[in-house]
Amino acid sequence: MSKDISLLNSYVKSLAEKFLSKCKEEGLDVIIIQTLRSIDEQDTLYSQGRSKPGSIVTNAKGGYSMHNYGLAFDIAIKKNGSIVWEDEKLYYKAGKIGESLGLEWGGSWKSFKDYPHFQWTGGLTIQDLLSGKKPKIPITPSTTRSSENVETLTRSLKLTNPCMKGNDVLALQKKLSSLGYKIESIDGVFGEKTSKAVIAFQKSKKLIQDGIVGKSTWNALFK
């Protein structure tokens, strides 16, 4: 099992690098301990606590883990130079940093919470990956935050007829896409796909799910 982040999907690698940088800024000493796993390595890990000694550490057989596709990584957190596993507050802090970057954190799962685990699936399921599908890399905004005026929201954005258009809609679409939400066309037009992506984002942040981008949703996106 590798610790090399260069073996990750290119987009996940970029998220991992941002995650490590942000954790350092927040005073967390985080290291990545696992990235890509082979199918055989996954099967060996799955057997732990079942047919082999040890505690159960995964419910995923070979081919059924995001690690097998370079879409996941596991971390450990150091305190006073030594790795700690039992300090949930530290892992919670790291988890929220990961989620703010668009990563899915295993600590937020309802069953089998996996605090060291982070992944990005691009909206694909394991069945999609098994069938050969690959996640689409989100389009990264090429312009700066200031040129997109993303610091200030001057109007509420929502689905209307005719559709709302503008650089603010374009900035919104780029940000949602960078977080892994599906946007059919990044064209500055607030259509149905953009509205659905907004609602999905609002749901993930426990905001009012009305598809309207007001100050609360905008600030949650660009904080």
Backbone hydrogen bonds, N-H to C=O, Kabsch-Sander energy under -0.5 kcal/mol:
donor,donor_aa,acceptor,acceptor_aa,energy
2,S,36,L,-1.8
5,I,3,K,-0.6
7,L,4,D,-1.5
8,L,5,I,-1.5
9,N,70,G,-3.0
13,K,9,N,-2.9
14,S,10,S,-1.7
15,L,11,Y,-2.1
16,A,12,V,-2.7
17,E,13,K,-2.3
18,K,14,S,-2.1
19,F,15,L,-2.7
20,L,16,A,-2.5
21,S,17,E,-2.0
22,K,18,K,-2.7
23,C,19,F,-2.6
24,K,20,L,-2.1
25,E,21,S,-2.0
26,E,22,K,-1.7
27,G,24,K,-1.5
28,L,23,C,-3.0
29,D,78,K,-0.6
30,V,28,L,-1.1
31,I,76,A,-2.6
33,I,31,I,-0.5
33,I,74,D,-2.2
34,Q,74,D,-1.3
35,T,2,S,-3.0
37,R,67,H,-1.4
42,Q,38,S,-2.1
43,D,39,I,-2.4
44,T,40,D,-2.3
45,L,41,E,-2.2
46,Y,42,Q,-2.5
47,S,43,D,-1.7
48,Q,44,T,-0.7
48,Q,45,L,-0.8
49,G,52,K,-2.2
50,R,47,S,-2.2
51,S,47,S,-0.8
52,K,47,S,-2.3
61,K,59,N,-0.5
64,Y,61,K,-2.4
68,N,65,S,-1.3
69,Y,66,M,-1.3
70,G,67,H,-1.3
71,L,66,M,-2.4
73,F,118,F,-2.5
74,D,34,Q,-2.4
75,I,116,P,-2.0
76,A,31,I,-2.3
77,I,84,V,-0.7
78,K,29,D,-3.2
79,K,82,S,-3.1
82,S,79,K,-1.5
84,V,77,I,-3.0
88,E,86,E,-1.5
90,L,87,D,-0.6
91,Y,87,D,-1.5
92,Y,88,E,-2.7
93,K,89,K,-2.2
94,A,90,L,-2.2
95,G,91,Y,-2.7
96,K,92,Y,-2.3
97,I,93,K,-1.6
98,G,94,A,-2.5
99,E,95,G,-2.4
100,S,96,K,-1.8
101,L,97,I,-0.8
101,L,98,G,-0.9
102,G,99,E,-1.3
103,L,98,G,-2.4
104,E,119,Q,-3.6
105,W,103,L,-0.5
106,G,117,H,-2.8
108,S,105,W,-1.9
109,W,106,G,-1.2
114,D,106,G,-1.6
115,Y,113,K,-0.5
117,H,114,D,-1.7
118,F,73,F,-2.4
119,Q,104,E,-2.2
120,W,71,L,-2.3
124,L,121,T,-1.5
129,L,125,T,-2.1
130,L,126,I,-2.9
131,S,127,Q,-1.5
132,G,129,L,-1.4
133,K,128,D,-2.2
148,E,144,T,-1.2
149,N,146,S,-1.0
150,V,145,R,-2.0
152,T,149,N,-0.6
154,T,152,T,-0.6
157,L,213,V,-1.9
160,T,158,K,-0.5
164,M,158,K,-0.5
166,G,188,G,-1.6
170,L,166,G,-1.9
171,A,167,N,-2.6
172,L,168,D,-2.0
173,Q,169,V,-2.7
174,K,170,L,-2.4
175,K,171,A,-2.2
176,L,172,L,-2.6
177,S,173,Q,-2.5
178,S,174,K,-2.2
179,L,175,K,-1.1
180,G,177,S,-1.7
181,Y,176,L,-2.4
187,D,185,S,-1.4
190,F,164,M,-3.0
191,G,189,V,-1.5
195,S,191,G,-2.1
196,K,192,E,-2.5
197,A,193,K,-2.1
198,V,194,T,-2.3
199,I,195,S,-2.2
200,A,196,K,-2.2
201,F,197,A,-2.3
202,Q,198,V,-2.8
203,K,199,I,-2.4
204,S,200,A,-1.9
205,K,201,F,-1.5
206,K,203,K,-1.2
207,L,202,Q,-3.1
210,D,208,I,-1.6
213,V,157,L,-3.6
213,V,211,G,-0.5
214,G,212,I,-1.2
218,W,214,G,-2.6
219,N,215,K,-2.9
220,A,216,S,-1.9
221,L,217,T,-1.8
222,F,218,W,-2.3
223,K,219,N,-0.9
